[in-house]
Amino acid sequence: MNTRNVLMAAAAAVFAAVSHAQPNTQTLVFAVNEGVTYRTGSEVTRQNYKAITDDLARLLRARVRLDVVSDYATLEKDLNAKAYDIAFIHPSHIAIAPVKRGTYTLAAVSKAHVGYKASFLTKMNAQPKTPEELGKLLATGNKPIGSPDTNSITAWLIRATLRDAAASAKTSAPTLKFTRFQDSIPFMVENGFVDVAGTASEAVVKEWVTRGGRVLTTSRSVPIKNVIVSNTISKESLDILKNYFLELSESAEGQAKLERIGLKQGFVVFDQAEFVALGAWLGL
């Protein structure tokens, strides 16, 4: 090889090395949604997720913009338009839809929320043991069933449970009476607006039972607080993201970040086929 070719090869190697070291100039969007039935402000959420957002930027070597999205209609519209590269989504039904379409991949789910379910609070003494018994019992009442926000995951769990009960008992499913927040559910039962109302808040259920209230039945469980990643992201970046969320709980620093977002148990893997199948039960 002559001197000119040697110099050109050396320059190319240097350029390749420098290019590899340069950060990605694109801006990735990290969307965060923490539900609609809990009282958390967007600015608080932004501060709580800042450290994680900074980590993602460093690991992916790109600018990462954090978008706190509280409105479900906006969240669904933007997911449909593939506007988010990474999304942490509280409600299962909204996270499942883009995964089912094949535009996003399930990366991780909150370990503490794999068994998220709706509990039906009541003052009634009855304890139906099957969906058929539940359907027949509810068919005898003349009041609606209380539920949080109509598009909350809790409402979806309630509707699916009542649908199955009604089908088993060959009756019609009762209508729902909605309130915005989970912590309003006991009030509805205590004041006679409904005889039965559903909530998925463990704190609300615990307080209700402690005060002598009863749980009529519970729904099937689904994982909430799911991390999904756009399929426009490279496999290498997807693996980096998966490993990051799954390994957060393994260090003191990671534990501190998880504490900030209220998920001290961290994240785990969840079978994507099972995840999508839950959508069929929910009625997606």
QUINOR-V103356 format. One record per residue. N is the residue number from 1. SS is DSSP state (H for helix, E for strand, L for the rest). PSI is psi in radians with two decimals (999 if undefined). Layout:
BEGIN
N;SS;PSI
N;SS;PSI
END
This chain:
BEGIN
1;L;2.27
2;L;2.99
3;H;-0.71
4;H;-0.76
5;H;-0.64
6;H;-0.79
7;H;-0.69
8;H;-0.70
9;H;-0.71
10;H;-0.74
11;H;-0.69
12;H;-0.70
13;H;-0.74
14;H;-0.77
15;H;-0.72
16;H;-0.73
17;H;-0.75
18;H;-0.70
19;H;-0.70
20;H;-0.58
21;H;-0.33
22;L;2.44
23;L;2.68
24;L;2.31
25;L;-0.14
26;L;2.78
27;E;2.10
28;E;2.56
29;E;2.16
30;E;1.86
31;E;2.42
32;E;2.22
33;E;2.27
34;L;0.45
35;L;3.08
36;L;-0.07
37;L;0.23
38;L;2.64
39;L;1.36
40;L;2.21
41;L;2.69
42;H;-0.58
43;H;-0.64
44;H;-0.78
45;H;-0.74
46;H;-0.77
47;H;-0.67
48;H;-0.54
49;L;0.06
50;H;-0.81
51;H;-0.69
52;H;-0.71
53;H;-0.74
54;H;-0.68
55;H;-0.77
56;H;-0.69
57;H;-0.74
58;H;-0.78
59;H;-0.66
60;H;-0.11
61;L;0.87
62;L;2.81
63;E;2.38
64;E;2.14
65;E;2.22
66;E;2.13
67;E;2.02
68;E;2.04
69;L;1.83
70;L;-0.43
71;L;2.13
72;H;-0.64
73;H;-0.73
74;H;-0.75
75;H;-0.84
76;H;-0.74
77;H;-0.78
78;H;-0.59
79;H;-0.68
80;H;-0.58
81;L;0.05
82;L;0.70
83;L;-0.30
84;L;2.45
85;L;-0.65
86;E;2.42
87;E;2.28
88;E;1.97
89;E;2.17
90;L;-0.99
91;L;2.26
92;H;-0.75
93;H;-0.57
94;H;-0.57
95;H;-0.62
96;H;-0.71
97;H;-0.90
98;H;-0.46
99;H;-0.72
100;H;-0.65
101;H;-0.31
102;L;0.25
103;L;-0.26
104;E;2.75
105;E;2.43
106;E;2.11
107;E;-0.72
108;E;2.79
109;E;2.71
110;E;2.19
111;H;-0.64
112;H;-0.17
113;H;0.40
114;L;-0.57
115;L;0.65
116;E;2.21
117;L;2.80
118;L;2.35
119;E;2.38
120;E;1.86
121;E;2.51
122;E;2.92
123;L;-0.05
124;L;2.64
125;L;-0.26
126;L;2.60
127;L;1.39
128;L;2.37
129;L;-0.21
130;L;2.81
131;H;-0.62
132;H;-0.80
133;H;-0.69
134;H;-0.79
135;H;-0.75
136;H;-0.69
137;H;-0.84
138;H;-0.46
139;H;-0.34
140;L;-0.26
141;L;2.86
142;L;0.20
143;L;2.67
144;L;3.01
145;E;2.30
146;E;2.52
147;E;2.59
148;L;-3.08
149;L;2.37
150;L;-0.52
151;L;0.27
152;L;2.75
153;H;-0.54
154;H;-0.74
155;H;-0.67
156;H;-0.70
157;H;-0.73
158;H;-0.85
159;H;-0.74
160;H;-0.70
161;H;-0.79
162;H;-0.61
163;H;-0.84
164;H;-0.71
165;H;-0.76
166;H;-0.71
167;H;-0.71
168;H;-0.65
169;H;-0.04
170;L;0.80
171;L;3.12
172;L;2.51
173;L;2.45
174;L;2.75
175;L;2.88
176;E;2.55
177;E;2.12
178;E;2.56
179;L;2.82
180;L;-0.85
181;L;2.66
182;H;-0.67
183;H;-0.02
184;H;-0.21
185;H;-0.85
186;H;-0.63
187;H;-0.69
188;H;-0.71
189;H;-0.81
190;H;-0.58
191;L;0.21
192;L;0.17
193;L;-0.57
194;L;2.82
195;L;-0.36
196;E;2.41
197;E;2.50
198;E;2.46
199;E;2.64
200;L;0.13
201;L;2.03
202;H;-0.64
203;H;-0.73
204;H;-0.76
205;H;-0.78
206;H;-0.80
207;H;-0.68
208;H;-0.82
209;H;-0.70
210;H;-0.60
211;L;0.16
212;L;0.03
213;L;2.91
214;E;2.74
215;E;2.00
216;E;-0.81
217;E;3.06
218;E;2.79
219;L;3.07
220;L;2.81
221;L;2.68
222;E;2.72
223;L;2.30
224;L;3.07
225;L;1.18
226;E;2.46
227;E;2.08
228;E;2.64
229;E;2.37
230;E;2.47
231;L;0.03
232;L;-0.25
233;L;2.49
234;L;2.74
235;H;-0.64
236;H;-0.78
237;H;-0.64
238;H;-0.76
239;H;-0.69
240;H;-0.77
241;H;-0.78
242;H;-0.88
243;H;-0.66
244;H;-0.91
245;H;-0.68
246;H;-0.46
247;H;-0.02
248;H;-0.68
249;H;-0.05
250;H;-0.04
251;L;2.75
252;H;-0.67
253;H;-0.76
254;H;-0.68
255;H;-0.68
256;H;-0.68
257;H;-0.65
258;H;-0.64
259;H;-0.69
260;H;-0.57
261;L;0.15
262;L;0.44
263;L;1.03
264;L;-0.33
265;L;-0.21
266;L;-2.76
267;E;2.71
268;E;2.93
269;L;2.73
270;L;2.37
271;L;2.15
272;H;-0.63
273;H;-0.71
274;H;-0.66
275;H;-0.83
276;H;-0.66
277;H;-0.57
278;H;-0.51
279;H;-0.63
280;H;-0.71
281;H;-0.69
282;H;-0.41
283;L;0.35
284;L;999
END
